[in-house]
Amino acid sequence: MERPTPVNKEREVPEDRFLVSKTDPRGVITYANEVFCEVTGYTEEELVGKPHNIIRHPDMPRIVFKLLWDTIKQGKEFWGYVKNMAKDGSYYWVYAHVTPSWDESGTNIIGYQSDRRRANKEAVRKVEEIYKKLLEAERSGGMQASERLLQEVLKGMPYEEWIWTLWRE
């Protein structure tokens, strides 16, 4: 499946609904709920079996996804603001909560679940400004430059805590 070309058109995420997807441990989609399909414009058949990054918007700095993967691979929860891209190239912002799924013994991660809801517009305005700077750093100095800049922004605070401060402001 070919990735769409981004267009400057925002899609609305329903206020009272959750976009839910599940993946295997490598990030390949195994389940997509109806709301996720509606917002992305893909059918469940088009999504299942594809890497979850099929919806990654090029405006997202890679360092955020590195943090996400580092966190969930350790068996921890990840919270963050993410700009995604629909099938038609339009974008939508979500507040994402990604958690590991465990086997019956509770010792092995067998996949991940992502529950996303409409993002707080004021928080998006703030995070978008930071993400643009991170992306610029990444383009000029690679992932390490983006990570250094993010650490300066966080001032020793964990990323998820920073995200929570944006939600409360």
C-alpha positions as CSV (number, residue, x, y, z in Angstrom):
1,M,0.0,0.0,0.0
2,E,1.4,3.4,-1.0
3,R,1.7,6.1,1.6
4,P,-0.5,9.1,0.8
5,T,0.8,12.6,0.1
6,P,0.1,14.9,3.1
7,V,-2.5,17.7,2.5
8,N,-3.2,20.6,4.8
9,K,-6.7,19.5,5.8
10,E,-7.6,18.5,9.4
11,R,-10.0,15.6,10.2
12,E,-12.1,15.8,13.3
13,V,-11.8,13.0,15.8
14,P,-15.2,12.5,17.5
15,E,-15.1,13.9,21.0
16,D,-16.8,11.0,22.7
17,R,-15.2,8.1,20.8
18,F,-11.9,6.2,21.0
19,L,-9.7,5.0,18.2
20,V,-8.5,1.6,19.1
21,S,-5.9,-0.6,17.4
22,K,-3.8,-3.6,18.4
23,T,-0.5,-4.8,17.0
24,D,1.8,-7.7,17.3
25,P,5.2,-7.1,19.0
26,R,6.7,-5.7,15.8
27,G,4.0,-3.0,15.4
28,V,2.0,-4.8,12.7
29,I,-1.8,-4.1,13.0
30,T,-3.9,-7.1,14.2
31,Y,-7.1,-5.1,15.0
32,A,-8.6,-1.7,14.2
33,N,-12.0,-0.6,15.6
34,E,-14.7,1.1,13.6
35,V,-13.8,4.6,14.8
36,F,-10.2,4.1,13.9
37,C,-11.2,3.1,10.4
38,E,-13.7,6.0,10.1
39,V,-11.1,8.6,11.1
40,T,-8.3,7.2,9.0
41,G,-10.4,6.4,5.9
42,Y,-9.0,2.9,5.7
43,T,-11.0,-0.3,6.0
44,E,-10.1,-2.8,8.6
45,E,-9.0,-5.1,5.8
46,E,-6.6,-2.5,4.5
47,L,-5.1,-1.9,8.0
48,V,-4.7,-5.5,9.4
49,G,-1.3,-6.9,8.5
50,K,0.2,-3.5,7.8
51,P,2.8,-1.7,10.0
52,H,1.1,0.8,12.3
53,N,3.3,3.5,11.0
54,I,1.2,3.5,7.8
55,I,-0.6,6.4,9.5
56,R,2.5,8.3,10.7
57,H,2.5,11.9,9.5
58,P,5.8,13.2,8.3
59,D,5.5,16.2,10.7
60,M,6.1,13.8,13.6
61,P,9.6,13.7,14.9
62,R,11.1,10.2,15.0
63,I,12.3,10.8,18.6
64,V,8.7,10.6,19.9
65,F,8.4,7.2,18.4
66,K,11.7,6.1,19.8
67,L,10.5,7.2,23.2
68,L,7.2,5.3,22.6
69,W,9.0,2.1,21.6
70,D,11.6,2.3,24.4
71,T,8.8,2.7,26.9
72,I,6.4,0.0,25.8
73,K,9.1,-2.6,25.2
74,Q,10.0,-2.2,28.9
75,G,6.4,-3.1,29.7
76,K,5.4,0.4,30.6
77,E,2.5,2.7,29.4
78,F,3.1,5.5,27.0
79,W,1.1,8.7,26.8
80,G,1.6,11.3,24.1
81,Y,0.3,13.7,21.5
82,V,0.5,12.3,17.9
83,K,-0.2,13.8,14.6
84,N,-1.4,11.0,12.2
85,M,-2.3,10.9,8.5
86,A,-5.4,9.5,7.0
87,K,-5.6,7.6,3.7
88,D,-6.5,10.8,1.8
89,G,-3.4,12.7,3.2
90,S,-5.4,14.8,5.7
91,Y,-4.2,14.9,9.3
92,Y,-5.6,14.4,12.8
93,W,-4.2,14.9,16.2
94,V,-4.8,12.4,19.0
95,Y,-3.9,11.9,22.6
96,A,-2.5,8.4,22.6
97,H,-2.2,5.8,25.4
98,V,-0.2,2.8,24.3
99,T,0.1,-0.3,26.5
100,P,1.7,-3.7,26.2
101,S,-0.5,-6.8,26.0
102,W,0.8,-9.8,28.0
103,D,0.6,-13.5,27.6
104,E,-1.4,-15.6,30.1
105,S,1.6,-15.9,32.4
106,G,2.1,-12.1,32.4
107,T,5.8,-12.4,31.6
108,N,5.9,-12.0,27.8
109,I,4.7,-9.1,25.7
110,I,2.6,-10.5,22.9
111,G,1.6,-7.1,21.3
112,Y,0.4,-3.6,22.1
113,Q,-2.9,-1.7,22.3
114,S,-3.3,1.9,21.4
115,D,-6.3,3.9,22.6
116,R,-6.5,7.4,21.2
117,R,-9.0,10.2,21.8
118,R,-9.4,13.7,20.5
119,A,-6.5,15.9,21.5
120,N,-6.8,19.0,23.6
121,K,-6.5,21.9,21.0
122,E,-4.5,24.1,23.3
123,A,-2.1,21.3,24.2
124,V,-1.7,20.5,20.5
125,R,-0.8,24.1,19.8
126,K,2.0,23.9,22.3
127,V,3.3,20.4,21.4
128,E,3.2,21.2,17.7
129,E,5.6,24.1,18.2
130,I,8.0,21.8,20.0
131,Y,7.6,19.0,17.5
132,K,8.5,21.4,14.7
133,K,11.8,22.3,16.4
134,L,12.5,18.6,17.1
135,L,11.9,17.8,13.4
136,E,14.2,20.6,12.3
137,A,16.9,19.3,14.7
138,E,16.4,15.8,13.4
139,R,16.7,17.0,9.8
140,S,19.9,18.9,10.4
141,G,21.6,16.7,13.0
142,G,19.8,13.4,13.1
143,M,18.0,11.6,15.9
144,Q,20.7,12.5,18.4
145,A,20.2,16.2,17.8
146,S,16.5,15.8,18.2
147,E,17.0,13.8,21.4
148,R,19.3,16.5,22.9
149,L,16.8,19.2,22.1
150,L,14.0,17.2,23.6
151,Q,16.0,16.7,26.8
152,E,16.5,20.5,27.0
153,V,12.8,21.0,26.6
154,L,12.0,18.4,29.3
155,K,14.5,19.8,31.8
156,G,14.9,16.4,33.4
157,M,11.1,15.7,33.5
158,P,9.9,12.4,32.0
159,Y,8.2,12.9,28.6
160,E,4.8,11.6,29.9
161,E,4.9,14.0,32.8
162,W,5.5,16.9,30.4
163,I,2.6,15.7,28.3
164,W,0.4,15.7,31.4
165,T,1.5,19.3,32.2
166,L,0.3,20.3,28.7
167,W,-3.1,18.6,29.4
168,R,-3.6,20.5,32.6
169,E,-2.5,24.0,31.4
